[in-house]
């Protein structure tokens, strides 16, 4: 459902997005004319059988991104205001969604169709450069995920995940259920891995908080 929102609100959020932070005035005017669409909690935002090649920008609210694994839905990521989704899928040669985006709360989404996005990329070098940088970051992120998921042990997978998040700070706040789900291991196995890394002085755990104490030592366990 289309929702009334001022162009100023739209541009303010997009300016906080990595891809559009340095956009030109021409790009700004182009995006300001677009109407956001609202979704209620639980509604599918993207990922239905009908493939629509477009980039989505979350103007407000929260959403979850799911993939499929062994016939079940797997949580891949959580996104919030200022985040985007579909950055790679919009240019897929094969018209197919590889993930499903579901509103976790009421959301307002600005969809940018492929044709419009191509026009922006051709005319606005700042957006084009930021887009490439964004996709490059996603590739690095996925490479680390693959390494973590194919790790020889739970300790190795956990160490890889913690090192990946270390760039965002040495303290990670996460529930054990969420961490076990991300690593694809059981909670009992996760607790054993945490105990081992904590006993060896790599990390310190307290409730939902995990602090990295010795990054170099943690890297040897990866």
Backbone torsions as a table, in degrees:
resi	resn	phi	psi	omega
1	UNK	NA	127.8	178.3
2	UNK	-66.9	144.5	-176.2
3	UNK	-132.3	138.3	179.4
4	UNK	-70.2	129.2	176.9
5	UNK	-156.2	142.3	-176.7
6	UNK	-71.2	149.4	178.9
7	UNK	-62.5	-30.9	178.7
8	UNK	-63.3	-38.6	178.2
9	UNK	-65.4	-42.6	-179.7
10	UNK	-61.2	-49.6	-177.0
11	UNK	-65.6	-36.5	179.5
12	UNK	-60.4	-43.8	179.5
13	UNK	-68.3	-43.8	-178.4
14	UNK	-64.5	-33.4	177.5
15	UNK	-64.7	-22.6	177.9
16	UNK	-88.2	-3.1	178.0
17	UNK	-90.1	136.6	-176.0
18	UNK	-55.3	-40.7	-176.0
19	UNK	-67.7	-38.5	-173.3
20	UNK	-107.3	8.3	-175.7
21	UNK	-60.7	-32.6	-178.2
22	UNK	-110.3	23.2	-175.7
23	UNK	-62.2	152.7	-179.7
24	UNK	-76.4	168.1	178.1
25	UNK	-64.1	-34.5	178.7
26	UNK	-63.7	-44.5	177.8
27	UNK	-63.7	-41.2	179.7
28	UNK	-59.2	-45.1	179.8
29	UNK	-64.8	-37.7	-179.4
30	UNK	-64.1	-45.0	-178.3
31	UNK	-74.2	-31.0	-178.6
32	UNK	-66.0	-23.1	-178.9
33	UNK	-82.5	-7.8	-177.2
34	UNK	-85.9	147.3	-178.7
35	UNK	-99.7	122.3	177.1
36	UNK	-66.7	159.9	177.8
37	UNK	-120.0	138.1	-178.8
38	UNK	-100.5	148.2	178.3
39	UNK	-133.5	142.3	177.0
40	UNK	-87.6	160.0	178.9
41	UNK	-55.9	132.1	179.5
42	UNK	94.9	-15.4	179.3
43	UNK	-74.9	144.8	175.7
44	UNK	-80.1	123.0	-179.5
45	UNK	-87.5	-41.7	179.0
46	UNK	-152.1	149.7	177.7
47	UNK	117.9	7.0	176.5
48	UNK	-75.1	176.6	-177.2
49	UNK	-62.8	-30.4	179.0
50	UNK	-81.6	114.7	-177.6
51	UNK	-86.2	126.9	177.7
52	UNK	-121.0	112.1	-178.2
53	UNK	-73.2	95.6	-178.8
54	UNK	-157.1	153.6	177.1
55	UNK	-93.8	136.2	178.6
56	UNK	-110.2	135.1	176.3
57	UNK	-119.4	126.4	-177.7
58	UNK	-83.9	110.2	-178.6
59	UNK	-84.2	-28.5	176.7
60	UNK	-162.0	157.9	178.6
61	UNK	93.1	-167.7	-179.8
62	UNK	-137.5	153.0	178.7
63	UNK	-146.4	155.4	176.9
64	UNK	-112.8	142.8	177.5
65	UNK	-111.2	125.9	-176.9
66	UNK	-118.0	148.5	171.5
67	UNK	-119.2	-176.2	179.3
68	UNK	-116.9	133.1	177.9
69	UNK	-144.9	121.6	-179.5
70	UNK	54.2	39.0	176.4
71	UNK	80.1	1.8	-179.6
72	UNK	-121.0	159.0	-179.6
73	UNK	-81.6	129.4	-177.1
74	UNK	-117.9	129.0	178.6
75	UNK	-71.7	122.0	-179.5
76	UNK	-100.1	-37.4	-175.8
77	UNK	-163.7	158.5	172.6
78	UNK	-119.3	134.4	-178.2
79	UNK	-125.3	157.0	-178.9
80	UNK	-138.2	-166.9	-176.9
81	UNK	-52.4	128.6	179.1
82	UNK	93.2	-8.9	178.2
83	UNK	-86.4	158.9	178.2
84	UNK	-124.2	160.9	175.6
85	UNK	-144.0	156.4	179.8
86	UNK	83.4	13.5	-176.0
87	UNK	-62.7	-33.8	178.3
88	UNK	-90.9	-42.4	-175.9
89	UNK	-60.4	-30.2	-177.4
90	UNK	-60.7	-23.7	-178.9
91	UNK	-108.9	11.3	178.1
92	UNK	-60.6	139.3	175.2
93	UNK	-72.7	-32.8	179.5
94	UNK	-94.6	123.2	-178.6
95	UNK	-72.1	83.9	-174.8
96	UNK	-153.3	134.0	175.1
97	UNK	-81.0	137.1	177.2
98	UNK	-103.5	-6.7	178.0
99	UNK	-149.7	168.6	-179.8
100	UNK	-122.6	131.5	179.0
101	UNK	-106.7	123.8	-176.9
102	UNK	-123.5	134.4	179.0
103	UNK	-66.6	124.8	177.1
104	UNK	-90.5	-17.1	176.1
105	UNK	-154.1	175.9	178.5
106	UNK	-58.3	130.4	-175.2
107	UNK	-125.7	152.0	167.6
108	UNK	-119.9	124.3	-175.2
109	UNK	-120.6	135.2	171.7
110	UNK	-103.8	116.6	179.0
111	UNK	-97.0	131.7	178.7
112	UNK	-115.1	110.1	-177.0
113	UNK	-64.3	154.6	-176.3
114	UNK	-55.1	-44.8	-178.6
115	UNK	-59.1	-43.7	178.9
116	UNK	-66.8	-40.7	-179.9
117	UNK	-63.8	-40.2	178.0
118	UNK	-62.9	-39.9	178.0
119	UNK	-62.0	-43.0	-180.0
120	UNK	-64.9	-45.2	-178.2
121	UNK	-63.1	-37.9	-179.8
122	UNK	-69.0	-32.5	-173.2
123	UNK	-102.3	-14.7	-174.5
124	UNK	-125.3	98.7	-176.0
125	UNK	-62.0	-35.3	-179.0
126	UNK	-60.3	-44.1	178.8
127	UNK	-68.3	-42.8	-179.8
128	UNK	-59.4	-45.8	-179.4
129	UNK	-64.6	-44.0	-179.4
130	UNK	-66.2	-34.1	179.8
131	UNK	-65.3	-44.7	178.7
132	UNK	-63.6	-42.8	179.4
133	UNK	-62.5	-40.3	179.3
134	UNK	-62.4	-46.9	-179.7
135	UNK	-66.7	-35.9	177.3
136	UNK	-62.5	-40.5	177.9
137	UNK	-63.7	-37.5	178.3
138	UNK	-65.0	-38.7	179.3
139	UNK	-63.7	-44.9	178.1
140	UNK	-61.7	-42.1	179.5
141	UNK	-60.3	-45.9	-178.8
142	UNK	-68.0	-35.6	177.0
143	UNK	-60.8	-42.4	178.8
144	UNK	-66.2	-36.8	178.2
145	UNK	-63.2	-43.6	-179.5
146	UNK	-61.7	-44.0	179.1
147	UNK	-61.9	-42.0	-179.4
148	UNK	-65.1	-43.4	-177.0
149	UNK	-71.4	-24.1	-179.9
150	UNK	-101.9	12.2	179.8
151	UNK	-61.5	151.8	-176.2
152	UNK	-73.6	-21.5	-178.6
153	UNK	-144.6	165.7	177.8
154	UNK	-64.0	-36.7	179.0
155	UNK	-62.4	-42.7	179.7
156	UNK	-64.8	-42.8	179.1
157	UNK	-63.7	-42.7	179.8
158	UNK	-65.4	-44.1	179.1
159	UNK	-60.7	-42.2	179.2
160	UNK	-62.4	-41.7	-179.8
161	UNK	-65.7	-43.1	-179.4
162	UNK	-65.9	-38.8	178.5
163	UNK	-67.0	-36.4	177.9
164	UNK	-62.0	-41.2	-178.9
165	UNK	-82.0	-10.0	-177.1
166	UNK	-62.2	-25.9	178.9
167	UNK	-65.8	-18.6	-180.0
168	UNK	-96.6	4.5	-178.8
169	UNK	130.4	157.8	-176.2
170	UNK	-83.8	-2.1	179.3
171	UNK	-118.6	129.0	-178.9
172	UNK	-115.8	130.1	176.8
173	UNK	-107.8	114.0	-176.5
174	UNK	-158.7	146.5	176.2
175	UNK	-79.5	155.1	179.6
176	UNK	-65.6	-34.0	178.7
177	UNK	-63.6	-44.0	179.7
178	UNK	-64.9	-44.6	-178.1
179	UNK	-65.0	-42.5	178.5
180	UNK	-62.9	-39.0	179.7
181	UNK	-65.7	-43.7	-179.7
182	UNK	-62.9	-40.5	-177.3
183	UNK	-83.9	-13.5	179.6
184	UNK	71.1	34.4	179.3
185	UNK	-129.0	164.5	178.4
186	UNK	-76.6	160.5	-177.8
187	UNK	-65.5	-37.5	179.6
188	UNK	-61.0	-44.1	178.0
189	UNK	-64.0	-39.5	179.0
190	UNK	-63.1	-45.0	-179.6
191	UNK	-61.1	-39.0	178.5
192	UNK	-64.6	-42.1	179.8
193	UNK	-65.0	-41.5	178.0
194	UNK	-62.9	-44.2	179.9
195	UNK	-60.5	-41.6	-179.1
196	UNK	-64.9	-47.1	-179.1
197	UNK	-67.2	-33.1	178.6
198	UNK	-72.3	-41.8	179.5
199	UNK	-62.5	-33.2	-179.0
200	UNK	-85.8	3.8	175.0
201	UNK	81.9	12.4	-179.7
202	UNK	-78.4	-38.1	-175.0
203	UNK	-140.0	169.7	172.4
204	UNK	-133.5	132.6	-177.6
205	UNK	-115.8	137.7	175.6
206	UNK	-151.0	105.2	-177.3
207	UNK	63.9	-125.4	179.4
208	UNK	-89.8	7.8	-176.2
209	UNK	-105.9	130.2	175.4
210	UNK	-122.2	121.4	179.5
211	UNK	-109.6	133.5	176.2
212	UNK	-84.0	119.8	-178.2
213	UNK	-97.0	-35.9	-176.5
214	UNK	-138.6	93.6	-176.9
215	UNK	-64.5	-39.3	-179.4
216	UNK	-63.2	-42.8	178.6
217	UNK	-65.9	-37.4	179.9
218	UNK	-65.1	-36.2	179.9
219	UNK	-64.3	-29.7	179.2
220	UNK	-72.2	-16.8	-179.4
221	UNK	-94.9	-3.6	-174.6
222	UNK	-83.0	NA	NA
